[in-house]
Amino acid sequence: MALKFFKKRKKKVKSSKLSADNYENTALSGMRVNIFVILIGGAALFISAVMFYLLIIKGVFGEVKVDEMTPSKKNLEAVIKKKTEVAILYSKYTENLLEEGSTWLVDNISTWEKFLKSHKIPYKIIYDHDVELGAEKQYKVLIMPGSRVLSDKEVSEIKLYIKHGGSLFSTGGPATFSPDGKWAGWKFFNEVFGLKFTKEIDPEEGTTKIHTVRGNLPITTGVPTGYTLDIATWDRPIYAEVLEPRTIQASYWYDFRREHGLVIENIQKSAGSAFGRYGKGRFVWYGFELNSVIGTQEDYIYFDRFFSSSLDWLLHLPTAEIVDWPPPYKSAAVMVPIVTSQPENLKNFTGIFGTGDASTVFTSAEKLQQDRKYLIKYAAGLNIGLELDIGYVESFEDTTNSLYSIDEQNEILRNAKMEADSLLGIDVKKLMPTYGYFDKNTLSAMSKNGFNLIFTDSLTDRIIPKTEIFDGNKIFIVGNTARDDYRVIRDFGLKDLHFQEYTYEEDVDRVDFTGGLYVFKFHTDEQLKSANIPVIRKVVNYVRSKNMWFTTLDELQNWWFKRGGVEINFTVRGKRRISIEVSNPSKQAVEDFMVKVYLNKAISDLKVSSDIINTKLPAYTFDEATESVYLTFDKLDAGDTRSILLDFVNKR
């Protein structure tokens, strides 16, 4: 029994051994199948991961080429170290012709360095011999501060550099002298910039000169339209005239308040800065040195924006802003009737235009009682603004006279408003200082007494309105941006209606060219006389013939308050995508406004989308000539934010 059992066991063992061999062979065969599956599965997972990665990259950065994502030396250097794209020319040739011991050039270059460092832009100083050898070709932008002296070789190299796509930022009169001190003329200036030299500003004309900046331009983004910079004349700034359509005038020296002559002609011949193209490249020219900019902290802030936007344009970087006026207007105009003596002439205005064309008429608070019947009869439906004496100063620099104290101004505004509200049965909210000037005490008194608009002669640093906030209340400030009838008829002695009309229309053209607000101010004892009233009709028709928003003070105030509540931020996500965030943190909806995005480079195949589902997209147009995208929003609710993506293909 035991033997039989053993044999059976042995047989089973043998059988088990064979099963193990078979199992081993079977297992090896199974392993081959699993490896194949694993390889296929791994490849599928890898491809899926790459696809997912590419989708993430595209979702964030837009279209990205494969060679831009590989860890190449070029791409790694771009991540680790920011490439130096700007070079500053230290012209030893220019320095050699300065008086011995002069630090003029060193000081100018030092100022450029400070500006570039403040904007975290890497740069390199290069010299005349570097340019003669073509070193500027390594950089996107070549800066030439006060480079009055250049060699023929430098001139030739710089012209080729711009023609082939480089960007030039220059000041003053470059290349007007040769290294041996001989006069070289304005040939480089004319050929490269498309400008004609008009004159130098002589310091004997004054220690400073007003420099007015135009709006709605890529290099003036962020600067209030018509902003006036004070420029010192010690460096003899330059007037120039644009000769070619490839060049755009960005500012002018002409001061309509102090200078006479043909307005538009003088503006065109007094360009203080310009930008444009030469060949495949581009340039920005300032007719003054950076060290010549003087003024208040606000002046330096806005000049810094001017400088920054200029450099962005040269580097082909985008900028964005909310346009000043409702689309499609490029400028605006309002009428402001003033009741003085002969208040009965108010009928000449309302009889022609009605109350819809000028929502506000200003009248003297001291004469309110006697003028009340004319206001009720001829200005029914109009808002009334009060002319009030809050003190006298001749100018901002007047140290002899002064405006009244805060307590005095507060009492004057409170008493005048109480009387006006009672006599006229309306809520008076607008103020016009008798002598044109106001101060912070005025704004504080306005806020305390329910005034929200001031019409003044002292807002002279811009030709658009301004908003100030006092005690949480918005104060709307409108400046007198043109010559009124007292100036035209009394001071200039223009009795002929044609001359009156022409003078007003000159100011319309100036403001329209600059992109600002034309304020047509006239009085009952001059332009509103029966004999002079036809001029007003003709000027209004002239305004309407242009692309100007003809509006009222109330509509203007409403628009400006809403527009001022919109905020924009933008981010360059990649070479082919820009992200725009438009938000309305105010307590009221904003309707019909436009955001202008200066792409500052040639593109095609523009697409507008959003990375947030169900975002309402704005209507948009692309202006290829100006490389700008216009985003039109019909409405942005209070507290709402829209995230907009701009995707495109770069042409070069």
Secondary structure, 3 states (H helix, E strand, C coil): CHHHHHHHHHHHHHHHHHHHHHHHHHHHHHHHHHHHHHHHHHHHHHHHHHHHHHHHHHHHHCCCCHHHCCCCHHHHHHHHCCCCCEEEEECHHHHHCCCCCCCHHHHHHHHHHHHHHHCCCCEEEEEHHHHHCCHHHHCCEEEECCCCECCHHHHHHHHHHHHCCCEEEEECCCCCECCCCCECCCHHHHHHHCEEEEEECCHHHCCEEEEEECCCCHHHCCCCCCCEEEEECCCCCEEEEECCCCEEEEEECCCCCCCCCCHHHHHHCCEEEEEEEECCEEEEEECCCHHHEECCHHHHHHHHHHHHHHHHHHCCCCEEEECCCCCCCCEEEEEEEEECCCHHHHHHHHHHHCCCCCCEEEEEHHHHHHHHHHHHHHCCCCEEEEEECCECCCCCCCCCCCECCHHHHHHHHHHHHHHHHHHHCCCCCEEEECCCCCCHHHHHHHHHCCCCEEEECCCCCCCCCEEEEECCEEEEEEECCCCCHHHHHHHCCCCCHHHHHHHHHHHHHHHHHHCCEEEEEEECCCCCCCCCHHHHHHHHHHHHCCCEEECCHHHHHHHHHHHHCCEEEEEEEECCEEEEEEECCCCCCEEEEEEEEECCCCEEEEEEECCCCCCCCCEEEEECCCCEEEEEEEEECCCCEEEEEEEEEECC
